């Protein structure tokens, strides 16, 4: 009888774990790492349904949606993450990129600005904001950002500075 009760307890514990938001989040992350972005989205969605107040779940689902070129949905997820955690600089950077991909340049720059206010040592943030500025013919702004990215160790920015900013001092 005791063995049966232990078995039932273990089975119930495993079933609870399988239905926990953490389980779905971790499964989603494993699928993301394997390149199964749609499967990851499905698992992150289950995690969100069980714990809608966790900004990480929205953020990670947004990353996968962006990879799947579902940028409007990704923006919604990054916004949800930011509504829960206003200082989530990674969500600002990802939302900025999603805005850029749908040609919402002002919103992209605003999000890069806010992300860099929160994380001023983020080299990729400067690199990406500089590239957006370059696309709208703000070469001075682009060069300033790319030079900051170089100082922060982003090697690809060196080539951009050499090619587009040499006469900019």
DSSP file (Angstrom, degrees, kcal/mol; ACC not computed):
  #  RESIDUE AA STRUCTURE BP1 BP2  ACC     N-H-->O    O-->H-N    N-H-->O    O-->H-N    TCO  KAPPA ALPHA  PHI   PSI    X-CA   Y-CA   Z-CA
    1    1 A X     >        0   0    0      0, 0.0     4,-2.1     0, 0.0     5,-0.2   0.000 360.0 360.0 360.0 -42.4    0.0    0.0    0.0
    2    2 A X  H  >  +     0   0    0      1,-0.2     4,-2.2     2,-0.2     5,-0.2   0.898 360.0  51.2 -62.4 -41.2    2.8    2.4    0.9
    3    3 A X  H  > S+     0   0    0      1,-0.2     4,-2.4     2,-0.2    -1,-0.2   0.900 108.9  51.7 -62.7 -41.0    4.5    1.8   -2.5
    4    4 A X  H  > S+     0   0    0      2,-0.2     4,-2.5     1,-0.2    -1,-0.2   0.908 109.6  49.0 -62.3 -42.6    1.3    2.6   -4.3
    5    5 A X  H  X S+     0   0    0     -4,-2.1     4,-2.6     2,-0.2    -2,-0.2   0.888 110.6  50.4 -65.6 -39.4    0.9    5.8   -2.4
    6    6 A X  H  X S+     0   0    0     -4,-2.2     4,-2.8     2,-0.2     5,-0.2   0.923 111.2  49.2 -63.6 -43.5    4.4    6.9   -3.1
    7    7 A X  H  X S+     0   0    0     -4,-2.4     4,-2.7     2,-0.2    -2,-0.2   0.927 111.9  47.7 -61.3 -45.5    3.8    6.1   -6.8
    8    8 A X  H  X S+     0   0    0     -4,-2.5     4,-2.4     2,-0.2    -1,-0.2   0.907 112.7  49.7 -62.9 -41.6    0.6    8.1   -6.9
    9    9 A X  H  X S+     0   0    0     -4,-2.6     4,-2.4     2,-0.2    -2,-0.2   0.929 112.6  46.5 -63.3 -46.1    2.3   11.0   -5.1
   10   10 A X  H  X S+     0   0    0     -4,-2.8     4,-2.5     2,-0.2    -2,-0.2   0.912 112.8  49.7 -63.1 -42.4    5.2   11.0   -7.6
   11   11 A X  H  X S+     0   0    0     -4,-2.7     4,-2.1    -5,-0.2    -2,-0.2   0.916 112.2  47.6 -63.8 -42.2    2.9   10.8  -10.5
   12   12 A X  H  X S+     0   0    0     -4,-2.4     4,-2.2     2,-0.2    -2,-0.2   0.883 111.5  51.6 -65.6 -38.6    0.8   13.7   -9.2
   13   13 A X  H  X S+     0   0    0     -4,-2.4     4,-2.3     2,-0.2    -2,-0.2   0.914 110.7  47.4 -64.5 -43.2    4.0   15.7   -8.6
   14   14 A X  H  X S+     0   0    0     -4,-2.5     4,-2.5     1,-0.2    -2,-0.2   0.881 110.7  52.3 -65.7 -37.7    5.2   15.2  -12.1
   15   15 A X  H  X S+     0   0    0     -4,-2.1     4,-0.9     2,-0.2    -1,-0.2   0.901 109.7  48.9 -65.8 -39.8    1.8   16.1  -13.5
   16   16 A X  H >< S+     0   0    0     -4,-2.2     3,-0.6     1,-0.2    -2,-0.2   0.914 111.3  49.7 -64.1 -42.3    1.8   19.3  -11.5
   17   17 A X  H >< S+     0   0    0     -4,-2.3     3,-1.7     1,-0.2     6,-0.4   0.908 106.9  55.1 -62.3 -41.8    5.3   20.1  -12.8
   18   18 A X  H 3< S+     0   0    0     -4,-2.5    -1,-0.2     1,-0.3    -2,-0.2   0.734 111.1  46.0 -65.4 -21.0    4.3   19.4  -16.4
   19   19 A X  T << S+     0   0    0     -4,-0.9    -1,-0.3    -3,-0.6     2,-0.2   0.226  90.4 109.4-104.7  13.2    1.5   22.0  -16.0
   20   20 A X  S <> S-     0   0    0     -3,-1.7     4,-1.9     1,-0.1     5,-0.2  -0.609  74.8-126.0 -88.9 150.1    3.6   24.6  -14.3
   21   21 A X  H  > S+     0   0    0     -2,-0.2     4,-2.7     1,-0.2     5,-0.2   0.865 111.4  57.6 -60.9 -34.1    4.5   27.8  -16.1
   22   22 A X  H  > S+     0   0    0      2,-0.2     4,-2.9     1,-0.2     5,-0.2   0.911 104.3  51.5 -63.1 -41.2    8.2   27.2  -15.4
   23   23 A X  H  > S+     0   0    0     -6,-0.4     4,-2.6     2,-0.2     5,-0.2   0.947 112.8  44.5 -59.5 -49.2    8.0   23.8  -17.2
   24   24 A X  H  X S+     0   0    0     -4,-1.9     4,-2.6     2,-0.2    -2,-0.2   0.879 113.5  51.3 -65.3 -37.6    6.4   25.4  -20.3
   25   25 A X  H  X S+     0   0    0     -4,-2.7     4,-2.5     2,-0.2    -2,-0.2   0.953 112.3  45.2 -62.9 -49.0    8.9   28.2  -20.2
   26   26 A X  H  X S+     0   0    0     -4,-2.9     4,-2.2     2,-0.2    -2,-0.2   0.885 113.7  49.7 -64.3 -38.4   11.9   25.9  -20.0
   27   27 A X  H  X S+     0   0    0     -4,-2.6     4,-2.3    -5,-0.2    -1,-0.2   0.920 110.6  51.0 -64.0 -43.1   10.5   23.6  -22.7
   28   28 A X  H  X S+     0   0    0     -4,-2.6     4,-2.5     1,-0.2    -2,-0.2   0.901 109.4  50.2 -59.2 -42.3   10.0   26.7  -24.9
   29   29 A X  H  X S+     0   0    0     -4,-2.5     4,-2.5     2,-0.2    -1,-0.2   0.904 108.9  51.4 -65.5 -40.9   13.5   27.8  -24.3
   30   30 A X  H  X S+     0   0    0     -4,-2.2     4,-1.2     1,-0.2    -1,-0.2   0.912 111.8  47.5 -61.0 -41.8   14.8   24.3  -25.3
   31   31 A X  H  <>S+     0   0    0     -4,-2.3     5,-2.6     2,-0.2     4,-0.5   0.891 109.7  53.5 -67.0 -39.0   12.8   24.5  -28.5
   32   32 A X  H ><5S+     0   0    0     -4,-2.5     3,-1.5     1,-0.2    -2,-0.2   0.932 107.2  51.1 -58.2 -47.2   14.1   28.0  -29.2
   33   33 A X  H 3<5S+     0   0    0     -4,-2.5    -1,-0.2     1,-0.3    -2,-0.2   0.784 109.6  51.0 -63.5 -26.4   17.7   26.8  -28.8
   34   34 A X  T 3<5S-     0   0    0     -4,-1.2    -1,-0.3    -3,-0.2    -2,-0.2   0.484 120.7-108.8 -87.7  -3.9   16.9   24.0  -31.3
   35   35 A X  T < 5S+     0   0    0     -3,-1.5     2,-1.4    -4,-0.5     3,-0.2   0.553  79.5 130.9  88.2   7.4   15.4   26.4  -33.8
   36   36 A X     >< +     0   0    0     -5,-2.6     4,-2.1     1,-0.2    -1,-0.2  -0.637  23.6 163.7 -91.8  77.9   11.8   25.3  -33.3
   37   37 A X  H  > S+     0   0    0     -2,-1.4     4,-2.5     1,-0.2    -1,-0.2   0.848  70.3  51.9 -69.9 -35.9   10.4   28.8  -32.9
   38   38 A X  H  > S+     0   0    0     -3,-0.2     4,-2.2     2,-0.2    -1,-0.2   0.923 111.0  48.2 -67.0 -42.5    6.8   28.0  -33.4
   39   39 A X  H  > S+     0   0    0      1,-0.2     4,-1.9     2,-0.2    -2,-0.2   0.889 111.2  51.5 -62.2 -38.3    7.0   25.2  -30.8
   40   40 A X  H  X S+     0   0    0     -4,-2.1     4,-3.0     2,-0.2     5,-0.2   0.925 107.5  52.3 -63.1 -44.5    8.7   27.6  -28.5
   41   41 A X  H  X S+     0   0    0     -4,-2.5     4,-2.5     1,-0.2    -2,-0.2   0.916 107.9  52.1 -57.7 -43.9    5.9   30.2  -29.0
   42   42 A X  H  X S+     0   0    0     -4,-2.2     4,-1.6     1,-0.2    -1,-0.2   0.899 112.8  44.3 -61.1 -41.3    3.3   27.5  -28.2
   43   43 A X  H  X S+     0   0    0     -4,-1.9     4,-2.3     2,-0.2    -2,-0.2   0.898 112.4  50.7 -72.7 -39.9    5.1   26.7  -24.9
   44   44 A X  H  X S+     0   0    0     -4,-3.0     4,-2.6     1,-0.2    -2,-0.2   0.885 108.0  55.0 -62.8 -36.6    5.6   30.3  -24.0
   45   45 A X  H  X S+     0   0    0     -4,-2.5     4,-2.2    -5,-0.2    -1,-0.2   0.903 107.8  48.7 -62.5 -41.1    1.9   30.9  -24.6
   46   46 A X  H  X S+     0   0    0     -4,-1.6     4,-1.3     2,-0.2    -2,-0.2   0.909 110.7  50.8 -64.3 -41.6    1.0   28.1  -22.2
   47   47 A X  H  X S+     0   0    0     -4,-2.3     4,-2.0     1,-0.2     3,-0.4   0.923 110.6  49.3 -61.5 -43.1    3.4   29.6  -19.6
   48   48 A X  H  < S+     0   0    0     -4,-2.6    -1,-0.2     1,-0.2    -2,-0.2   0.887 105.9  56.4 -63.6 -39.1    1.7   33.0  -20.0
   49   49 A X  H  < S+     0   0    0     -4,-2.2     3,-0.3     1,-0.2    -1,-0.2   0.817 114.7  39.6 -63.7 -28.4   -1.7   31.5  -19.6
   50   50 A X  H  < S+     0   0    0     -4,-1.3    -1,-0.2    -3,-0.4    -2,-0.2   0.723 134.4  19.4 -91.2 -24.5   -0.6   30.1  -16.3
   51   51 A X    ><  +     0   0    0     -4,-2.0     3,-1.3    -5,-0.2    -1,-0.2  -0.611  63.9 170.5-146.2  79.6    1.4   33.1  -15.1
   52   52 A X  T 3  S+     0   0    0     -3,-0.3    -4,-0.1     1,-0.3    -3,-0.1   0.480  73.2  66.7 -74.3   0.2    0.4   36.3  -17.1
   53   53 A X  T 3  S+     0   0    0     -5,-0.1     2,-0.7    31,-0.0    -1,-0.3   0.260  73.0 101.3-103.6  11.9    2.5   38.5  -14.8
   54   54 A X    X>  -     0   0    0     -3,-1.3     4,-1.0     1,-0.2     3,-0.7  -0.857  53.7-164.0-100.5 110.9    5.9   37.2  -15.7
   55   55 A X  H 3> S+     0   0    0     -2,-0.7     4,-2.6     1,-0.2     5,-0.2   0.793  84.4  66.3 -65.2 -27.0    7.6   39.6  -18.1
   56   56 A X  H 3> S+     0   0    0      1,-0.2     4,-2.7     2,-0.2     5,-0.3   0.877  97.3  54.1 -61.1 -37.7   10.2   36.9  -19.2
   57   57 A X  H <> S+     0   0    0     -3,-0.7     4,-2.1     2,-0.2    -1,-0.2   0.926 111.6  43.5 -65.2 -44.1    7.5   34.8  -20.8
   58   58 A X  H  X S+     0   0    0     -4,-1.0     4,-2.8     2,-0.2    -2,-0.2   0.919 113.6  52.5 -65.2 -43.2    6.3   37.7  -23.0
   59   59 A X  H  X S+     0   0    0     -4,-2.6     4,-2.2     1,-0.2    -2,-0.2   0.948 111.8  43.9 -58.7 -50.8    9.9   38.7  -23.8
   60   60 A X  H  X S+     0   0    0     -4,-2.7     4,-1.9     1,-0.2    -1,-0.2   0.879 113.9  50.0 -67.0 -37.4   10.9   35.3  -25.0
   61   61 A X  H  X S+     0   0    0     -4,-2.1     4,-2.7    -5,-0.3    -1,-0.2   0.912 109.4  53.4 -65.5 -38.9    7.8   34.7  -26.9
   62   62 A X  H  X S+     0   0    0     -4,-2.8     4,-2.4     2,-0.2    -2,-0.2   0.891 105.4  53.4 -60.8 -40.5    8.3   38.1  -28.5
   63   63 A X  H  X S+     0   0    0     -4,-2.2     4,-2.1     2,-0.2    -1,-0.2   0.936 111.6  45.4 -59.7 -46.2   11.8   37.1  -29.6
   64   64 A X  H  X S+     0   0    0     -4,-1.9     4,-2.0     1,-0.2    -2,-0.2   0.905 111.5  51.9 -65.6 -40.6   10.5   34.0  -31.3
   65   65 A X  H  <>S+     0   0    0     -4,-2.7     5,-3.0     1,-0.2    -1,-0.2   0.886 108.7  51.6 -63.2 -37.3    7.7   35.9  -32.9
   66   66 A X  H ><5S+     0   0    0     -4,-2.4     3,-1.7     3,-0.2    -1,-0.2   0.916 108.4  50.4 -64.7 -42.7   10.2   38.4  -34.3
   67   67 A X  H 3<5S+     0   0    0     -4,-2.1    -1,-0.2     1,-0.3    -2,-0.2   0.865 108.3  53.5 -61.4 -35.6   12.3   35.6  -35.7
   68   68 A X  T 3<5S-     0   0    0     -4,-2.0    -1,-0.3    -5,-0.2    -2,-0.2   0.339 120.2-113.9 -81.4   7.4    9.1   34.2  -37.3
   69   69 A X  T < 5S+     0   0    0     -3,-1.7     2,-0.3     1,-0.2    -3,-0.2   0.866  78.9 130.6  60.1  40.3    8.5   37.7  -38.9
   70   70 A X     >< +     0   0    0     -5,-3.0     4,-2.3     1,-0.1     3,-0.2  -0.593  24.1 159.1-113.2  64.8    5.4   38.3  -36.8
   71   71 A X  H  >  +     0   0    0     -2,-0.3     4,-2.8     1,-0.2     5,-0.2   0.807  64.4  55.4 -68.3 -34.3    6.7   41.7  -35.7
   72   72 A X  H  > S+     0   0    0      2,-0.2     4,-1.9     1,-0.2    -1,-0.2   0.932 112.7  44.3 -62.8 -43.8    3.3   43.3  -34.8
   73   73 A X  H  > S+     0   0    0      2,-0.2     4,-2.2     1,-0.2    -2,-0.2   0.887 112.4  52.9 -66.2 -38.6    2.7   40.4  -32.4
   74   74 A X  H  X S+     0   0    0     -4,-2.3     4,-2.9     1,-0.2     5,-0.2   0.925 106.8  52.2 -62.0 -43.9    6.3   40.6  -31.1
   75   75 A X  H  X S+     0   0    0     -4,-2.8     4,-2.5     1,-0.2    -1,-0.2   0.901 107.8  52.4 -59.5 -41.2    5.8   44.3  -30.4
   76   76 A X  H  X S+     0   0    0     -4,-1.9     4,-2.4     2,-0.2    -1,-0.2   0.920 111.0  47.3 -60.5 -43.4    2.7   43.5  -28.4
   77   77 A X  H  X S+     0   0    0     -4,-2.2     4,-2.5     2,-0.2    -2,-0.2   0.920 112.0  48.4 -66.5 -42.8    4.6   40.9  -26.3
   78   78 A X  H  X S+     0   0    0     -4,-2.9     4,-2.2     1,-0.2    -1,-0.2   0.897 111.9  51.1 -63.8 -37.7    7.6   43.3  -25.7
   79   79 A X  H  X S+     0   0    0     -4,-2.5     4,-2.1    -5,-0.2    -2,-0.2   0.903 108.8  51.0 -64.5 -40.8    5.0   46.0  -24.7
   80   80 A X  H  X S+     0   0    0     -4,-2.4     4,-1.4     2,-0.2    -2,-0.2   0.917 109.5  50.3 -62.0 -42.6    3.4   43.5  -22.3
   81   81 A X  H  X S+     0   0    0     -4,-2.5     4,-2.6     1,-0.2     3,-0.3   0.913 111.9  48.1 -60.6 -41.9    6.8   42.7  -20.8
   82   82 A X  H  < S+     0   0    0     -4,-2.2    -1,-0.2     1,-0.2    -2,-0.2   0.808 105.3  58.2 -71.5 -29.3    7.5   46.4  -20.4
   83   83 A X  H  < S+     0   0    0     -4,-2.1     3,-0.2     1,-0.2    -1,-0.2   0.824 114.7  38.5 -66.4 -29.5    4.1   47.0  -18.8
   84   84 A X  H  < S+     0   0    0     -4,-1.4     2,-0.4     1,-0.3    -2,-0.2   0.856 133.6  22.3 -85.4 -39.9    5.0   44.5  -16.1
   85   85 A X    ><  -     0   0    0     -4,-2.6     3,-1.5    -5,-0.2    -1,-0.3  -0.832  66.9-173.1-134.6  92.6    8.7   45.5  -15.8
   86   86 A X  T 3  S+     0   0    0     -2,-0.4    -1,-0.1     1,-0.3    -4,-0.1   0.686  83.4  54.8 -65.1 -20.9    9.3   49.1  -17.0
   87   87 A X  T 3   +     0   0    0      1,-0.0     2,-1.7    31,-0.0    -1,-0.3   0.069  69.0 128.4-101.6  25.4   13.1   48.9  -16.7
   88   88 A X    X>  -     0   0    0     -3,-1.5     4,-1.4     1,-0.2     3,-0.8  -0.602  33.5-179.9 -83.5  84.1   13.4   45.8  -18.9
   89   89 A X  H 3> S+     0   0    0     -2,-1.7     4,-2.2     1,-0.3    -1,-0.2   0.832  75.2  59.3 -61.3 -34.4   16.1   47.2  -21.2
   90   90 A X  H 3> S+     0   0    0      1,-0.2     4,-2.4     2,-0.2    -1,-0.3   0.886 103.5  52.9 -60.7 -37.3   16.3   44.0  -23.3
   91   91 A X  H <> S+     0   0    0     -3,-0.8     4,-2.5     1,-0.2    -1,-0.2   0.868 106.9  52.5 -67.5 -35.3   12.6   44.4  -24.2
   92   92 A X  H  X S+     0   0    0     -4,-1.4     4,-2.5     2,-0.2    -2,-0.2   0.930 110.7  47.5 -63.4 -43.7   13.2   47.9  -25.3
   93   93 A X  H  X S+     0   0    0     -4,-2.2     4,-2.0     2,-0.2    -2,-0.2   0.916 114.8  45.0 -64.6 -43.1   16.0   46.8  -27.6
   94   94 A X  H  X S+     0   0    0     -4,-2.4     4,-2.2     2,-0.2    -1,-0.2   0.900 113.9  48.9 -68.8 -39.7   14.0   43.9  -29.1
   95   95 A X  H  X S+     0   0    0     -4,-2.5     4,-2.8     2,-0.2    -2,-0.2   0.896 108.5  55.1 -66.3 -37.9   10.9   46.1  -29.5
   96   96 A X  H  X S+     0   0    0     -4,-2.5     4,-2.5    -5,-0.2    -2,-0.2   0.928 108.6  47.7 -58.2 -45.4   13.1   48.8  -31.2
   97   97 A X  H  X S+     0   0    0     -4,-2.0     4,-2.2     2,-0.2    -1,-0.2   0.908 111.2  50.3 -64.0 -41.8   14.3   46.2  -33.7
   98   98 A X  H  X S+     0   0    0     -4,-2.2     4,-1.0     2,-0.2    -1,-0.2   0.907 110.6  50.0 -63.6 -41.1   10.8   44.9  -34.4
   99   99 A X  H ><>S+     0   0    0     -4,-2.8     5,-2.8     1,-0.2     3,-0.8   0.932 109.3  52.2 -60.1 -44.6    9.6   48.5  -34.9
  100  100 A X  H ><5S+     0   0    0     -4,-2.5     3,-1.9     1,-0.2    -2,-0.2   0.909 104.2  56.5 -57.7 -43.2   12.5   49.1  -37.3
  101  101 A X  H 3<5S+     0   0    0     -4,-2.2    -1,-0.2     1,-0.3    -2,-0.2   0.754 110.0  44.6 -64.5 -24.1   11.6   46.0  -39.3
  102  102 A X  T <<5S-     0   0    0     -4,-1.0    -1,-0.3    -3,-0.8    -2,-0.2   0.162 121.2-108.2-105.4  18.4    8.1   47.4  -39.9
  103  103 A X  T < 5S+     0   0    0     -3,-1.9     2,-1.0     1,-0.2    -3,-0.2   0.781  73.9 139.1  65.3  31.7    9.5   50.8  -40.8
  104  104 A X     >< +     0   0    0     -5,-2.8     4,-2.0     1,-0.2    -1,-0.2  -0.698  22.1 166.2-100.2  77.8    8.3   52.6  -37.6
  105  105 A X  H  >  +     0   0    0     -2,-1.0     4,-2.8     1,-0.2     5,-0.2   0.884  66.2  52.3 -68.1 -44.3   11.6   54.4  -37.3
  106  106 A X  H  > S+     0   0    0      1,-0.2     4,-2.4     2,-0.2    -1,-0.2   0.924 112.5  46.6 -59.7 -44.1   10.6   57.1  -34.7
  107  107 A X  H  > S+     0   0    0      2,-0.2     4,-2.3     1,-0.2    -1,-0.2   0.890 111.2  53.0 -64.8 -38.6    9.4   54.4  -32.4
  108  108 A X  H  X S+     0   0    0     -4,-2.0     4,-2.6     2,-0.2    -2,-0.2   0.945 110.8  45.5 -61.8 -48.4   12.5   52.3  -33.0
  109  109 A X  H  X S+     0   0    0     -4,-2.8     4,-2.9     1,-0.2    -2,-0.2   0.907 111.0  53.6 -63.9 -40.6   14.8   55.2  -32.1
  110  110 A X  H  X S+     0   0    0     -4,-2.4     4,-2.5    -5,-0.2    -1,-0.2   0.914 111.0  46.2 -59.4 -42.5   12.7   56.1  -29.0
  111  111 A X  H  X S+     0   0    0     -4,-2.3     4,-2.8     2,-0.2    -2,-0.2   0.897 111.9  49.9 -69.9 -38.7   13.0   52.5  -27.8
  112  112 A X  H  X S+     0   0    0     -4,-2.6     4,-2.5     2,-0.2    -2,-0.2   0.927 110.9  51.4 -61.8 -41.9   16.8   52.4  -28.4
  113  113 A X  H  X S+     0   0    0     -4,-2.9     4,-1.8     2,-0.2    -2,-0.2   0.944 112.9  44.3 -57.7 -48.6   17.1   55.7  -26.6
  114  114 A X  H  X S+     0   0    0     -4,-2.5     4,-1.9     1,-0.2    -2,-0.2   0.905 112.8  51.4 -66.4 -41.4   15.1   54.3  -23.6
  115  115 A X  H  X S+     0   0    0     -4,-2.8     4,-2.0     1,-0.2    -1,-0.2   0.899 111.1  48.2 -61.3 -39.6   17.1   51.0  -23.6
  116  116 A X  H  < S+     0   0    0     -4,-2.5    -1,-0.2     2,-0.2    -2,-0.2   0.787 106.3  57.0 -74.6 -27.0   20.4   52.9  -23.6
  117  117 A X  H  < S+     0   0    0     -4,-1.8     3,-0.4    -5,-0.2    -1,-0.2   0.907 114.2  40.1 -63.5 -40.0   19.2   55.1  -20.8
  118  118 A X  H  < S+     0   0    0     -4,-1.9    -2,-0.2     1,-0.3     2,-0.2   0.804 133.0  23.5 -78.1 -30.4   18.6   52.0  -18.7
  119  119 A X    ><  +     0   0    0     -4,-2.0     3,-1.5    -5,-0.2    -1,-0.3  -0.636  67.4 172.1-137.2  75.3   21.8   50.2  -20.0
  120  120 A X  T 3  S+     0   0    0     -3,-0.4    -4,-0.1     1,-0.3    -1,-0.1   0.541  76.2  59.4 -69.4  -5.6   24.3   52.9  -21.2
  121  121 A X  T 3  S+     0   0    0      4,-0.0     2,-1.2     5,-0.0    -1,-0.3   0.120  71.3 122.1-105.3  20.3   27.1   50.3  -21.7
  122  122 A X    <>  -     0   0    0     -3,-1.5     4,-1.5     1,-0.2     3,-0.4  -0.699  39.5-174.4 -89.4  95.0   25.2   48.2  -24.2
  123  123 A X  H  > S+     0   0    0     -2,-1.2     4,-2.5     1,-0.2     3,-0.2   0.897  81.8  53.2 -57.7 -47.1   27.4   48.2  -27.3
  124  124 A X  H  > S+     0   0    0      1,-0.2     4,-2.8     2,-0.2    -1,-0.2   0.850 104.9  57.8 -60.0 -31.4   24.9   46.4  -29.6
  125  125 A X  H  > S+     0   0    0     -3,-0.4     4,-2.5     2,-0.2    -1,-0.2   0.916 109.2  44.0 -62.4 -42.9   22.3   49.0  -28.6
  126  126 A X  H  X S+     0   0    0     -4,-1.5     4,-2.6    -3,-0.2    -2,-0.2   0.907 113.0  52.2 -67.7 -41.6   24.6   51.8  -29.9
  127  127 A X  H  X S+     0   0    0     -4,-2.5     4,-1.8     2,-0.2    -2,-0.2   0.944 114.4  41.9 -57.7 -49.0   25.4   49.8  -33.0
  128  128 A X  H  X S+     0   0    0     -4,-2.8     4,-2.1     2,-0.2    -2,-0.2   0.903 114.2  49.5 -70.3 -41.7   21.8   49.2  -33.9
  129  129 A X  H  X S+     0   0    0     -4,-2.5     4,-2.5    -5,-0.2    -1,-0.2   0.911 110.6  52.6 -63.5 -39.2   20.6   52.7  -33.1
  130  130 A X  H  X S+     0   0    0     -4,-2.6     4,-2.4     1,-0.2    -1,-0.2   0.890 107.5  51.4 -60.8 -39.7   23.4   54.0  -35.2
  131  131 A X  H  X S+     0   0    0     -4,-1.8     4,-1.9     2,-0.2    -1,-0.2   0.886 109.7  49.3 -66.7 -38.3   22.4   51.8  -38.1
  132  132 A X  H  X S+     0   0    0     -4,-2.1     4,-1.0     2,-0.2    -2,-0.2   0.925 111.5  49.4 -64.9 -43.6   18.8   53.1  -37.8
  133  133 A X  H ><>S+     0   0    0     -4,-2.5     5,-2.9     1,-0.2     3,-0.7   0.903 108.7  53.1 -61.6 -40.2   20.1   56.7  -37.8
  134  134 A X  H ><5S+     0   0    0     -4,-2.4     3,-1.8     1,-0.2    -1,-0.2   0.900 103.4  57.6 -60.9 -40.3   22.2   55.9  -40.8
  135  135 A X  H 3<5S+     0   0    0     -4,-1.9    -1,-0.2     1,-0.3    -2,-0.2   0.743 107.7  47.0 -64.0 -23.4   19.2   54.6  -42.7
  136  136 A X  T <<5S-     0   0    0     -4,-1.0    -1,-0.3    -3,-0.7    -2,-0.2   0.136 123.4-104.5-104.8  20.3   17.4   58.0  -42.2
  137  137 A X  T < 5S+     0   0    0     -3,-1.8     2,-1.1     1,-0.2     3,-0.2   0.727  78.2 136.2  67.2  25.2   20.5   59.9  -43.3
  138  138 A X     >< +     0   0    0     -5,-2.9     4,-2.6     1,-0.2    -1,-0.2  -0.644  20.0 162.0 -95.6  74.0   21.5   61.0  -39.8
  139  139 A X  H  >  +     0   0    0     -2,-1.1     4,-3.1     1,-0.2     5,-0.2   0.887  69.7  52.9 -65.6 -40.4   25.2   60.2  -40.5
  140  140 A X  H  > S+     0   0    0     -3,-0.2     4,-2.2     2,-0.2    -1,-0.2   0.932 112.4  45.1 -60.7 -45.0   26.5   62.3  -37.6
  141  141 A X  H  > S+     0   0    0      2,-0.2     4,-2.2     1,-0.2    -2,-0.2   0.899 113.7  50.3 -63.9 -40.8   24.2   60.5  -35.2
  142  142 A X  H  X S+     0   0    0     -4,-2.6     4,-3.1     2,-0.2     5,-0.2   0.937 110.9  48.3 -61.9 -47.1   25.1   57.2  -36.7
  143  143 A X  H  X S+     0   0    0     -4,-3.1     4,-2.5     1,-0.2     5,-0.2   0.897 109.7  52.6 -63.0 -39.9   28.8   57.9  -36.4
  144  144 A X  H  X S+     0   0    0     -4,-2.2     4,-1.7    -5,-0.2    -1,-0.2   0.932 113.6  43.6 -60.1 -45.6   28.5   59.0  -32.8
  145  145 A X  H  X S+     0   0    0     -4,-2.2     4,-2.4     2,-0.2    -2,-0.2   0.916 113.3  50.5 -67.3 -43.0   26.7   55.8  -31.9
  146  146 A X  H  X S+     0   0    0     -4,-3.1     4,-2.2     1,-0.2    -2,-0.2   0.887 108.8  52.0 -64.6 -37.4   29.0   53.6  -33.8
  147  147 A X  H  X S+     0   0    0     -4,-2.5     4,-2.2    -5,-0.2    -1,-0.2   0.892 109.6  49.9 -64.8 -38.3   32.1   55.2  -32.2
  148  148 A X  H  X S+     0   0    0     -4,-1.7     4,-1.3    -5,-0.2    -2,-0.2   0.904 108.9  52.7 -64.5 -40.4   30.5   54.6  -28.8
  149  149 A X  H  <>S+     0   0    0     -4,-2.4     5,-2.6     1,-0.2    -2,-0.2   0.897 107.5  51.9 -61.8 -39.8   29.9   50.9  -29.9
  150  150 A X  H ><5S+     0   0    0     -4,-2.2     3,-2.1     1,-0.2    -2,-0.2   0.940 107.5  51.7 -60.9 -47.0   33.6   50.7  -30.8
  151  151 A X  H 3<5S+     0   0    0     -4,-2.2    -1,-0.2     1,-0.3    -2,-0.2   0.777 108.0  53.7 -60.8 -25.1   34.6   52.0  -27.3
  152  152 A X  T 3<5S-     0   0    0     -4,-1.3    -1,-0.3    -3,-0.2   -29,-0.2   0.325 127.2 -98.7 -94.0   7.8   32.4   49.3  -25.8
  153  153 A X  T < 5S+     0   0    0     -3,-2.1     2,-1.1     1,-0.2    -3,-0.2   0.656  71.5 145.7  93.2  16.2   34.1   46.5  -27.8
  154  154 A X    > < -     0   0    0     -5,-2.6     3,-1.1     1,-0.2     4,-0.5  -0.755  28.1-169.1 -90.3 101.2   31.8   46.0  -30.8
  155  155 A X  T >> S+     0   0    0     -2,-1.1     3,-1.4     1,-0.3     4,-0.7   0.812  78.4  62.7 -66.2 -33.4   34.3   45.1  -33.5
  156  156 A X  H 3> S+     0   0    0      1,-0.3     4,-1.2     2,-0.2     3,-0.4   0.807  94.5  64.6 -63.0 -26.4   31.9   45.3  -36.4
  157  157 A X  H <> S+     0   0    0     -3,-1.1     4,-2.6     1,-0.2    -1,-0.3   0.769  88.5  69.1 -67.2 -24.8   31.4   49.0  -35.6
  158  158 A X  H <> S+     0   0    0     -3,-1.4     4,-2.5    -4,-0.5    -1,-0.2   0.930  99.7  47.6 -58.6 -45.8   35.1   49.6  -36.5
  159  159 A X  H  X S+     0   0    0     -4,-0.7     4,-2.5    -3,-0.4    -1,-0.2   0.882 111.0  51.2 -64.2 -38.7   34.4   48.9  -40.1
  160  160 A X  H  X S+     0   0    0     -4,-1.2     4,-2.7     2,-0.2     5,-0.4   0.919 110.8  48.1 -65.0 -42.9   31.4   51.2  -40.2
  161  161 A X  H  X S+     0   0    0     -4,-2.6     4,-2.2     1,-0.2     5,-0.4   0.932 113.2  48.1 -62.8 -45.4   33.3   54.0  -38.6
  162  162 A X  H  < S+     0   0    0     -4,-2.5     4,-0.4    -5,-0.2    -2,-0.2   0.904 117.7  41.2 -61.4 -41.7   36.2   53.6  -41.1
  163  163 A X  H  < S+     0   0    0     -4,-2.5    -2,-0.2    -5,-0.2    -1,-0.2   0.873 132.7  16.1 -77.0 -37.6   33.8   53.5  -44.1
  164  164 A X  H  < S+     0   0    0     -4,-2.7    -3,-0.2    -5,-0.2    -2,-0.2   0.563 126.7  42.5-116.5 -10.9   31.3   56.2  -43.2
  165  165 A X  S >< S+     0   0    0     -4,-2.2     3,-1.8    -5,-0.4     4,-0.2   0.352  71.1 106.9-123.8   6.7   32.8   58.4  -40.4
  166  166 A X  G >  S+     0   0    0     -4,-0.4     3,-0.8    -5,-0.4    -1,-0.1   0.867  88.8  43.9 -60.4 -36.6   36.5   58.9  -41.3
  167  167 A X  G 3  S+     0   0    0      1,-0.2    -1,-0.3     2,-0.1    -2,-0.1   0.485 100.0  75.0 -84.6  -0.2   35.9   62.6  -42.3
  168  168 A X  G <         0   0    0     -3,-1.8    -1,-0.2     1,-0.0    -2,-0.2   0.360 360.0 360.0 -92.7   5.6   33.7   63.0  -39.2
  169  169 A X    <         0   0    0     -3,-0.8    -3,-0.1    -4,-0.2    -2,-0.1   0.465 360.0 360.0  76.0 360.0   36.7   63.1  -36.9
